[in-house]
Amino acid sequence: MHKHEPTRTAGPSRREVLLLGVGAFAVATVPLLRGRRRLVRRSVPVMGTIADIAVVHRDEQYAQAAIDAAIEQLRYVDRTMTTYSESSDVGRANRQAGKAPVTISQATATVVEQGLQWAQSSDGAFDPCIGAAVDLWDVKSRSTPPDTKRVGQLAGRNLYRSVDLGSHQGRPVIRMTDDAAALDLGGIAKGYGVDRAVQSLREWGIEDALVNAGGDLYAMGESEDGDPWSIGVRSPFDPAKVTHKFDLTDEAVATSGDYLQNFKHAGMTYHHLLDPATASPRDTMVHSVTVAADNCMAADAAATTVFGMDQTQALRIMAVRGLGTRVVSSL
């Protein structure tokens, strides 16, 4: 993570900006110690990003132990749902697509079930089974677009409809009847991981904290000065600038944007946010959308789903799903 010097801003608490995580958000805080309320922070690489956890507590050693437990929850979700391991739930399910059912963890079943509900509510605008298209585009490694014929073979397939969730001997089972289906939970699992980390902190008795995994953030209680957490959305054009600010207490936000993962070819920018209808990067003039919700899994899925949509369609989908989802910034 790049270090930035704190900058002074006007306000009664003379807050300083600490950049909690590489990604979409900046968080305003007071200095690290005020009276008996201490801000204890840790940053770790996990889930393909930098996760930052900040806990407000008078006992630093206790806070560090609580952070340890929260980080383990993020790592659990990472190793269970990653697409980069053949032994993860996702890896095993994808190897058996179109062949046989696979036993998975309850955690993965929960995320897949929620992903399917977002898919149904959005008429396939969110599809947790477009992993083959994600692999085909592979924007982190590519410098040219993939073959159009191969892309066309994956477009508009509504692959989420091939997923059956059930149980066997009391354990969740997933079956994908289409061999073109490949789970990729990148648009929802990180938010779920943040929610599990938050729940872990609560089980440790922590009331005031912030968990930020790249573009997925949950603010618990209050910051160390007793005010709501002050969140800033970074500009997609200049990460050093904040374009929108809002206060957050016991709520989640997630941002989807085209400016961190992309490649350029022949004057065009190709990003990682794919439209299942075309199996290609979503064509839009919007570069970033931030959604607030009751929990981070909902915020994550909503931000992925409505990125690039017109306002009417986005509002309709979020109204159907509920969960307190609402757009707070679109750039």
C-alpha positions as CSV (number, residue, x, y, z in Angstrom):
1,M,0.0,0.0,0.0
2,H,1.3,3.4,-0.9
3,K,1.8,5.8,2.1
4,H,0.2,9.2,1.9
5,E,0.9,12.2,4.1
6,P,-2.3,13.2,6.0
7,T,-3.9,16.4,4.8
8,R,-5.8,18.8,7.0
9,T,-9.5,19.5,6.4
10,A,-11.8,22.0,7.9
11,G,-14.1,20.6,10.7
12,P,-14.6,20.7,14.4
13,S,-12.6,17.5,15.0
14,R,-9.6,18.6,12.7
15,R,-9.8,15.2,10.9
16,E,-6.9,13.7,9.0
17,V,-7.3,11.5,5.9
18,L,-6.0,8.0,6.3
19,L,-6.2,5.9,3.1
20,L,-7.5,2.6,4.4
21,G,-6.8,0.2,1.5
22,V,-5.9,0.3,-2.1
23,G,-9.1,0.9,-4.0
24,A,-12.2,3.1,-4.0
25,F,-12.4,4.7,-0.5
26,A,-10.6,7.1,1.7
27,V,-11.6,7.3,5.4
28,A,-11.3,10.5,7.5
29,T,-10.1,9.9,11.1
30,V,-8.6,11.8,13.9
31,P,-5.1,11.1,15.1
32,L,-4.4,7.6,16.3
33,L,-4.9,8.3,20.0
34,R,-7.4,10.5,21.7
35,G,-8.0,10.0,25.4
36,R,-8.8,6.4,26.0
37,R,-10.0,5.5,22.5
38,R,-7.3,4.1,20.4
39,L,-7.5,3.4,16.7
40,V,-5.7,0.1,16.0
41,R,-5.1,-0.8,12.3
42,R,-3.8,-3.7,10.2
43,S,-3.5,-4.2,6.5
44,V,-3.1,-7.6,4.8
45,P,-3.2,-8.9,1.3
46,V,-6.2,-11.2,0.8
47,M,-8.9,-11.9,-1.8
48,G,-6.9,-10.3,-4.6
49,T,-6.7,-6.9,-2.8
50,I,-5.4,-5.2,0.3
51,A,-7.8,-5.5,3.3
52,D,-7.7,-3.0,6.0
53,I,-9.2,-3.4,9.4
54,A,-9.4,-0.5,11.9
55,V,-10.7,-1.1,15.5
56,V,-11.5,1.5,18.1
57,H,-10.6,0.1,21.5
58,R,-8.7,1.2,24.6
59,D,-6.7,-2.1,24.8
60,E,-4.4,-2.4,21.8
61,Q,-3.5,-6.1,22.5
62,Y,-7.1,-7.1,22.6
63,A,-7.9,-5.1,19.5
64,Q,-5.1,-6.9,17.6
65,A,-6.4,-10.3,18.7
66,A,-9.9,-9.3,17.4
67,I,-8.3,-8.2,14.1
68,D,-6.6,-11.6,13.9
69,A,-9.9,-13.3,14.1
70,A,-11.5,-11.0,11.5
71,I,-8.6,-11.6,9.1
72,E,-9.0,-15.3,9.4
73,Q,-12.6,-15.0,8.2
74,L,-11.5,-13.1,5.1
75,R,-8.9,-15.8,4.4
76,Y,-11.5,-18.5,4.9
77,V,-13.7,-17.0,2.3
78,D,-10.7,-16.5,0.0
79,R,-9.5,-20.1,0.1
80,T,-13.0,-21.5,0.0
81,M,-14.4,-19.5,-3.0
82,T,-11.3,-18.6,-5.0
83,T,-11.3,-19.5,-8.7
84,Y,-7.5,-20.0,-8.6
85,S,-7.5,-23.3,-6.7
86,E,-8.9,-26.6,-8.0
87,S,-9.5,-27.7,-4.4
88,S,-11.7,-24.8,-3.4
89,D,-15.5,-25.2,-3.5
90,V,-15.6,-23.1,-6.6
91,G,-12.7,-25.0,-8.3
92,R,-14.3,-28.4,-7.6
93,A,-17.7,-27.3,-8.7
94,N,-16.3,-25.9,-12.0
95,R,-14.5,-29.2,-12.8
96,Q,-17.7,-31.1,-12.5
97,A,-19.9,-28.6,-14.5
98,G,-22.2,-30.6,-16.8
99,K,-21.2,-33.8,-15.1
100,A,-21.9,-34.4,-11.4
101,P,-23.0,-32.7,-8.2
102,V,-20.4,-31.5,-5.7
103,T,-20.6,-31.1,-2.0
104,I,-19.8,-27.5,-0.9
105,S,-19.6,-25.6,2.4
106,Q,-22.6,-23.8,3.8
107,A,-20.7,-20.5,3.3
108,T,-20.4,-21.1,-0.4
109,A,-24.0,-22.3,-0.7
110,T,-25.1,-19.0,1.0
111,V,-23.1,-16.9,-1.4
112,V,-24.3,-18.8,-4.5
113,E,-27.9,-18.7,-3.3
114,Q,-27.7,-14.9,-2.9
115,G,-25.9,-14.6,-6.3
116,L,-28.8,-16.6,-7.9
117,Q,-31.3,-14.3,-6.4
118,W,-29.5,-11.2,-7.8
119,A,-29.4,-12.9,-11.1
120,Q,-33.1,-13.6,-11.1
121,S,-34.0,-10.1,-9.9
122,S,-31.8,-8.5,-12.6
123,D,-32.9,-10.8,-15.5
124,G,-29.3,-12.1,-15.7
125,A,-27.5,-8.7,-15.5
126,F,-25.7,-10.4,-12.6
127,D,-24.6,-13.9,-13.3
128,P,-22.4,-15.8,-10.9
129,C,-21.7,-18.4,-13.6
130,I,-19.8,-16.4,-16.2
131,G,-16.4,-17.6,-15.1
132,A,-15.5,-18.8,-18.6
133,A,-16.0,-15.3,-20.0
134,V,-14.0,-13.8,-17.1
135,D,-11.2,-16.3,-17.9
136,L,-11.4,-15.5,-21.6
137,W,-11.0,-11.8,-21.2
138,D,-8.4,-12.1,-18.4
139,V,-7.9,-8.3,-18.4
140,K,-5.0,-8.5,-15.9
141,S,-2.9,-10.4,-18.5
142,R,-4.4,-9.5,-21.9
143,S,-3.3,-6.7,-24.3
144,T,-5.7,-7.6,-27.1
145,P,-9.4,-8.6,-27.0
146,P,-10.2,-12.4,-27.3
147,D,-11.6,-14.0,-30.4
148,T,-15.1,-12.6,-31.1
149,K,-16.4,-16.1,-32.0
150,R,-15.4,-17.5,-28.6
151,V,-16.9,-14.5,-26.9
152,G,-20.2,-14.9,-28.8
153,Q,-20.5,-18.5,-27.7
154,L,-20.8,-17.3,-24.1
155,A,-23.0,-14.3,-24.7
156,G,-26.6,-14.3,-23.4
157,R,-26.5,-17.8,-22.1
158,N,-28.1,-17.1,-18.7
159,L,-25.9,-19.7,-17.3
160,Y,-27.1,-19.1,-13.7
161,R,-30.2,-21.1,-14.8
162,S,-28.2,-24.2,-15.0
163,V,-27.4,-24.2,-11.2
164,D,-29.2,-26.4,-8.8
165,L,-28.6,-26.1,-5.1
166,G,-29.6,-29.0,-2.9
167,S,-28.3,-31.1,0.0
168,H,-27.0,-34.6,0.6
169,Q,-26.6,-36.2,4.0
170,G,-27.2,-32.8,5.5
171,R,-24.5,-31.0,3.5
172,P,-25.1,-28.5,0.7
173,V,-24.6,-29.7,-2.9
174,I,-24.3,-27.8,-6.1
175,R,-24.9,-29.1,-9.6
176,M,-24.4,-27.2,-12.9
177,T,-26.2,-28.9,-15.8
178,D,-24.4,-26.8,-18.5
179,D,-20.8,-27.5,-19.0
180,A,-20.2,-23.9,-20.1
181,A,-21.2,-22.7,-16.6
182,A,-18.3,-21.7,-14.4
183,L,-18.7,-20.2,-11.0
184,D,-17.0,-16.8,-10.4
185,L,-18.1,-15.2,-7.2
186,G,-15.9,-12.2,-7.6
187,G,-18.8,-9.8,-7.7
188,I,-20.3,-10.9,-4.3
189,A,-17.9,-13.1,-2.2
190,K,-15.6,-10.3,-1.1
191,G,-18.6,-8.5,0.4
192,Y,-19.6,-11.7,2.1
193,G,-16.0,-11.9,3.5
194,V,-16.3,-8.4,4.9
195,D,-19.6,-9.4,6.6
196,R,-18.0,-12.4,8.2
197,A,-15.1,-10.3,9.4
198,V,-17.6,-7.8,10.9
199,Q,-19.5,-10.5,12.6
200,S,-16.3,-11.9,14.1
201,L,-15.4,-8.5,15.5
202,R,-18.8,-8.3,17.1
203,E,-18.3,-11.7,18.7
204,W,-15.2,-10.2,20.2
205,G,-17.3,-7.4,21.7
206,I,-16.0,-4.8,19.3
207,E,-18.6,-2.1,18.7
208,D,-16.6,0.5,16.7
209,A,-14.6,-0.6,13.7
210,L,-14.1,-0.4,10.0
211,V,-13.4,-3.3,7.5
212,N,-12.4,-2.4,4.0
213,A,-11.4,-4.9,1.4
214,G,-10.6,-2.9,-1.7
215,G,-13.9,-1.5,-2.9
216,D,-16.0,-3.3,-0.2
217,L,-16.4,-1.6,3.2
218,Y,-18.5,-1.9,6.3
219,A,-18.5,0.8,9.1
220,M,-19.3,-0.4,12.6
221,G,-20.5,2.1,15.2
222,E,-18.5,5.3,15.4
223,S,-15.0,6.5,14.6
224,E,-12.6,7.2,17.5
225,D,-13.8,10.8,17.9
226,G,-17.4,9.6,18.5
227,D,-18.7,10.7,15.2
228,P,-19.9,8.5,12.3
229,W,-17.1,7.3,10.0
230,S,-16.5,9.8,7.2
231,I,-16.1,8.0,3.9
232,G,-14.8,9.5,0.7
233,V,-15.1,8.0,-2.8
234,R,-12.0,8.4,-4.8
235,S,-12.0,9.9,-8.3
236,P,-11.7,7.3,-11.0
237,F,-9.6,9.8,-12.9
238,D,-7.3,10.8,-10.0
239,P,-7.0,8.5,-7.0
240,A,-5.5,11.3,-5.0
241,K,-8.8,13.2,-5.1
242,V,-12.1,12.5,-3.4
243,T,-15.2,13.3,-5.4
244,H,-18.0,12.4,-2.9
245,K,-18.2,12.3,0.9
246,F,-20.7,10.8,3.2
247,D,-21.0,9.6,6.8
248,L,-21.6,5.9,7.6
249,T,-22.6,4.1,10.7
250,D,-23.5,0.4,10.8
251,E,-23.8,0.2,7.1
252,A,-21.9,-1.1,4.1
253,V,-20.7,0.5,0.8
254,A,-19.2,-1.1,-2.3
255,T,-17.8,0.4,-5.4
256,S,-17.5,-1.1,-8.9
257,G,-15.3,0.7,-11.4
258,D,-13.6,0.2,-14.7
259,Y,-10.4,2.1,-13.8
260,L,-8.3,-0.4,-11.8
261,Q,-8.5,-3.6,-13.9
262,N,-8.3,-3.0,-17.7
263,F,-6.2,-2.9,-20.8
264,K,-6.2,-0.6,-23.8
265,H,-6.2,-1.7,-27.4
266,A,-6.7,0.3,-30.6
267,G,-7.9,3.3,-28.7
268,M,-10.4,1.3,-26.6
269,T,-10.4,0.4,-23.0
270,Y,-11.5,-3.1,-22.0
271,H,-12.3,-3.5,-18.3
272,H,-13.2,-6.5,-16.1
273,L,-16.9,-5.8,-15.4
274,L,-18.6,-8.0,-18.0
275,D,-22.1,-7.9,-19.3
276,P,-23.5,-11.4,-19.3
277,A,-25.7,-10.5,-22.3
278,T,-22.6,-9.8,-24.5
279,A,-19.9,-11.7,-22.5
280,S,-17.9,-8.6,-23.0
281,P,-17.0,-5.5,-20.9
282,R,-20.1,-3.5,-20.2
283,D,-20.4,-0.6,-22.6
284,T,-21.0,2.6,-20.6
285,M,-19.8,6.1,-20.0
286,V,-19.9,5.6,-16.3
287,H,-16.6,4.8,-14.7
288,S,-17.6,4.1,-11.1
289,V,-20.7,3.4,-9.1
290,T,-21.0,3.2,-5.3
291,V,-23.9,1.5,-3.5
292,A,-24.8,1.5,0.2
293,A,-26.7,-1.4,1.8
294,D,-27.5,-3.1,5.1
295,N,-24.7,-5.6,4.6
296,C,-21.6,-5.7,2.4
297,M,-22.6,-8.8,0.4
298,A,-25.7,-6.9,-0.8
299,A,-23.7,-3.8,-1.5
300,D,-21.1,-5.8,-3.5
301,A,-23.6,-7.6,-5.6
302,A,-25.6,-4.5,-6.2
303,A,-22.6,-2.4,-7.3
304,T,-21.6,-5.2,-9.7
305,T,-25.1,-5.6,-11.0
306,V,-26.0,-1.9,-11.7
307,F,-22.7,-0.7,-12.9
308,G,-23.4,1.1,-16.2
309,M,-27.1,0.8,-16.0
310,D,-29.5,3.7,-16.5
311,Q,-31.0,5.0,-13.2
312,T,-34.5,3.6,-13.8
313,Q,-33.3,0.0,-14.4
314,A,-30.9,0.2,-11.5
315,L,-33.6,1.5,-9.1
316,R,-36.0,-1.2,-10.2
317,I,-33.6,-4.0,-9.5
318,M,-32.6,-2.6,-6.1
319,A,-36.2,-2.1,-5.1
320,V,-36.9,-5.8,-5.9
321,R,-33.9,-7.0,-3.8
322,G,-34.3,-4.5,-1.0
323,L,-31.6,-4.9,1.7
324,G,-31.3,-1.2,2.0
325,T,-29.5,-0.9,-1.3
326,R,-29.2,2.6,-2.8
327,V,-26.8,4.3,-5.2
328,V,-24.8,7.0,-3.3
329,S,-22.3,7.9,-6.1
330,S,-22.1,7.5,-9.9
331,L,-19.2,9.0,-11.8
